[in-house]
């Protein structure tokens, strides 16, 4: 859950866990037959809306896919659910998996640097307020 975005990044609802997540997992399992084929968030959402008449926002979709990526990766056997700028794909190619992990590490380092700057500024301002 992200501060100031609680209304859209709250934990998954029972409906999402019991209904939507299994639909997404089933779809990702089918994607194993198409390794490397990238499906955008919009394509996945549209398929669910068309087949099951269920509307999902992009943000909720990403939240559910994040949950699946962390908690249910074993469901995909030898395949790995990866994400890129253009969407989600299944792969068992070790080079792609390593590249995805390195991309995540790079993004985490960038976020850490931004957080360090924010905390430095916070501390500077807090010290000024305390001194005044």
N, C-alpha and C positions, 0 to 999 in steps of 0.2 A: 504494500500500500504506500503510495506516495503522498507526503504531506501536501496539502492544498488541492490534491486530486482524489481525495478519499471517495468522492461520489462516483468516480469512474474506475478506480483501481482497488476497490474493496475486494475482500476474499471472494472466492467463487461461491455462488449460491447453490443450494441443493439442486435446483433445476439444472444449472450448468454442470455440476459434477455428475449427476445421475442421468441426464439426458444428452446434453451437448458434448461433453467430453467423450463419451462412448461413440457418438457419431463422428467426431473428429478423428478419434483413434482408428475407427474402421476405415475412414477415408485415407488416412496416412498409410495404413496397412496396404490398401489398394495401390497407393503410390509406389510401394516397394517394387511392383512389377514394371515401373517406369523410372528406374534410378536415374537421377540427374535432371529429370523433368521438373521445372520450377513452376509452382502454382502460387499466384499472388493471393494476398489476403482477400481481395475483392472476388477472385475466382472461387475461392473456397466458400466464402460467405454466400455468393450467388448460388452455388450448388446446394448448400443447405437450405437456403430460402426456397429454391425451386422444388427440391425433393421432399422437404419436410415442412414447408410453409412456416419457418421460424426465422424471425429477423434478429440479426446480431450486429452490434456496432463494431467498428474496427478495433476499438480499444478493448472491448470485452473479448473479442476473438484473440487478440494478442495475449491477453491475460490467461485465457484457457490454454493456448498453445504453449505459453511459458510453463504453466502447470504441467502439461503433458511432457514437455521437454525435460523437466526436472524429475518429476515423480513417476512417469510411465515409459521412460525410454526403453526399458526391458521388453515392452510389448512388441517392439519392432525387430526382435531377434538380432540378426547380424547387421541390420540397417540402422543408420543414425539419422534422426530428424534434424536437419540443418536449416539455417535461415541465412538469406543474403539480402541484398538491397532490392532484388526483384521478387522475393517471396520465399516459400518453403520448398524443400526438396528432401528426398530420401537418398542416402548414399551408403555404400559400404567400402568406398574408396578411401584408404587410409590417408592419402595425400589431401583429399578434400576435408576429411575430418580434422586433420592437423591444421589445415589452413583456417577452418572455422574456429578452432580453439585459439589459434594465434590472433585471429581477428577479435575474438571476445576479449582476450588479454590486452590487446591494444586499446580497445574501447574502455576497458576498466582502468587502464593507466591514465587515459585522457580524463576520465571522470574523477579519478583520484586527484589529479593535478588541479582540476577545477574546484574540487571540494577544499583542497589545501588553500587556494587563493580566497575562497569564500570564508573559511574559518579564520584566516589571517586578518581579513577585513573586519569580520565580526569582532575579533579580539581587540583590534585597534579601536574600533568604535566603542566597544564595551569599556575599555580602559579610559577613554576620554570621558565617557559618561560618569564613570566611577570617580574620576579625578575632579570633576566639576562640582 
